Amino acid sequence: MKITFYGQNSLAITVGGKNLIIDPFITGNKLAKDKVDINTLKADYILLTHAHQDHILDAEAIAKNTGAVIVSNYEIATHYENKGFEVHPMNHGGGWQFGFGYVKYVNAIHTSSFPDGSYGGQPGGFVIEGEHKNIYIAGDTALTMDMKLIPLQTKLDLAILPIGDNFTMGVDDAILASDFVECDKVLGVHYDTFGYIEIDHEAAKKKFYDADKDLMLLEIGDSIEL
């Protein structure tokens, strides 16, 4: 399983011979737009955690280029289905065996509306199991006790957690979240994109280190392999 960071909460994941794009917000991200060309991205599936613009901006363009299936909650999936895209709707607590692995849509505490203000359903995260590796993509969320449910069913190899604070968890809550999901290997997302969520990288890493955890902050375009 290979995971590439494209800024904010945007990720590319190659798993089970398939290409996944998570929450594509690239052309509107000043940190990413000159480093990532969305027209070159490969995608069999696009997974969207919620409907905010900084998570869905490039979903339509990538889906048009690739024919990818858009996977999200029922409301978001219906929104794109009505526009002619192929979709797979999910809802909280539900899972599905895709060609690349198993995906479960799990709870998040946040808001969710499309850029025009229309209802985007309830936000969520994804637990993905594939190639004998398990990851948790929290999406935009506060720290929540529901995270403790995840390790009851899935032993995680990586937790992908927002750390920018203000709109989501900050570093301190993300450390607690890693305790809740019982995973000490964390990839930080949702930081630095705009002023409200700029962080001190070294201070964040030190806090995780002091808690006997590993926080990875990737440069845009960089990858890790599990």
Secondary structure by P-SEA (a helix, b strand, c coil): cbbbbcccccbbbbcccbbbbcccccccccccccccccccccccbbbbcccccccccaaaaaaaacbbbbbccaaaaaaaaaabbbbbbbccccccccccbbbbbbbbbbbbbccccccccccbbbbbbcccbbbbbcccccccccccccccccccccccccccccccccaaaaaaaaaaacccbbbbccccccccccccaaaaaaaaaaacbbbbbbcccccccc
